[in-house]
Every structure is written in structure tokens, then in C-alpha cells.
Amino acid sequence: MADQEDIDEVKDMLGPNAEAEGWDDNKIGDLLDEGQRPHQIAKSYWETRMAKTAHLADVAESGSSRKLSQISTNAVALAAYHRGADAAVDPANQPASFCRPIDRV
């Protein structure tokens, strides 16, 4: 069973709207019990949020504007951040390098 301290750490990564979207203590605790790391859970949340907000567009009318596309843009950035943070925690998750080795003559 996941500790409340670990669940709170993940909730801090998700933001204030996570619980309203179904990411409550039980769901986070179950994911931690399955062996997922906190940054993996946060990455999953932000990828879900990214998919749910991809259709939003900027609105400008009557002299006011709302940049709703920023929601999706920020979700993309946070998903990328947590993907990188998880790779830093577990080097086995780092993508393979596409560079050719340098041969010294």
C-alpha cells in the first residue's frame, strides 16, 4: 500500500484540477502499488490532459481574447518534463542515442 506521503508527492506534480478529473488518492495509490514511479504517473496525467485539450483554440471577440491553446501547450511541456525527469531517475528508460560512435585515429 502506497504511503500518503508518496501520494501527496504525486498530487503536487498534477496540479489542483487532478482530483476533479478522477485522479484521486485511490487511483494514484493503485498506480504506485503497481510499481509506477511518481514521474511516470505525472507523465500519464499530463498526456491525458494534453489529449483532452488538443482541440481548444484561441478565441478573440469584442476586444477580449482567450488563449485556450496555451492549456494544451503547457500540458505538452509538462508531459515532456516528467518524461525527462523519469528518465533521469531510471537510466534504463532513456532513449537510445542516434549518434554514431566517434572513432579516434
C-alpha positions in Angstrom: 0.0 0.0 0.0 1.4 3.4 -1.0 2.2 5.9 1.7 0.2 9.1 1.9 3.5 11.0 1.6 4.1 9.4 -1.8 0.6 10.1 -2.9 0.9 13.7 -1.9 4.2 14.0 -3.8 2.4 12.8 -7.0 -0.6 15.1 -6.3 1.8 18.1 -6.2 3.0 17.2 -9.7 -0.5 17.0 -11.1 -2.0 20.4 -10.1 -5.2 21.5 -8.5 -7.7 20.1 -11.0 -6.4 16.5 -10.9 -8.9 15.3 -8.3 -11.8 16.7 -10.1 -10.7 14.7 -13.2 -10.7 11.5 -11.3 -7.0 11.4 -10.2 -7.8 10.9 -6.5 -5.8 9.3 -3.7 -7.1 5.8 -4.6 -6.2 6.0 -8.2 -2.7 7.4 -7.5 -2.2 4.8 -4.7 -3.2 2.0 -7.0 -0.7 3.1 -9.7 2.1 3.4 -7.1 1.2 -0.1 -5.8 1.5 -1.4 -9.4 5.1 -0.2 -9.4 4.9 3.0 -11.3 7.2 5.8 -10.3 5.8 9.3 -9.4 7.1 10.9 -12.6 5.6 8.1 -14.7 2.2 8.8 -13.1 2.6 12.6 -13.6 3.6 12.0 -17.3 0.4 9.8 -17.8 -1.8 12.5 -16.3 -0.3 15.3 -18.4 -0.5 13.2 -21.6 -4.2 12.6 -20.8 -4.7 16.3 -20.2 -2.9 17.0 -23.5 -5.3 14.7 -25.4 -8.3 16.3 -23.8 -7.3 19.8 -24.5 -5.8 19.4 -28.0 -9.0 20.7 -29.7 -9.0 24.0 -27.8 -8.4 27.1 -30.0 -7.7 30.7 -29.2 -10.8 33.0 -29.1 -10.8 36.7 -29.8 -14.1 38.7 -29.9 -15.4 42.0 -28.8 -11.9 43.3 -27.8 -11.1 40.4 -25.5 -9.2 37.3 -26.1 -8.6 33.9 -24.5 -5.6 31.8 -25.5 -7.1 28.4 -24.8 -4.4 26.7 -26.8 -2.0 27.5 -24.0 -3.6 24.8 -21.9 -2.6 22.1 -24.4 0.8 23.7 -25.0 1.5 23.7 -21.3 0.3 20.1 -20.9 2.8 19.1 -23.7 5.6 20.8 -21.9 4.8 19.2 -18.5 4.5 15.8 -20.1 7.9 16.3 -21.7 9.3 17.5 -18.4 8.1 14.4 -16.4 9.2 12.1 -19.2 12.7 13.5 -18.9 12.6 13.5 -15.1 11.6 9.9 -15.1 14.5 9.0 -17.5 16.9 10.8 -15.1 15.6 8.7 -12.2 15.9 5.4 -14.1 18.6 5.4 -16.8 17.1 2.3 -18.3 14.2 4.4 -19.6 16.5 6.8 -21.6 16.0 6.6 -25.4 18.8 5.1 -27.4 21.3 7.5 -28.9 21.1 8.1 -32.7 24.7 9.2 -32.9 27.4 7.2 -34.4 30.4 6.5 -32.2 33.5 8.6 -32.8 36.5 6.6 -33.9 39.8 8.1 -32.9 42.6 7.6 -35.4 
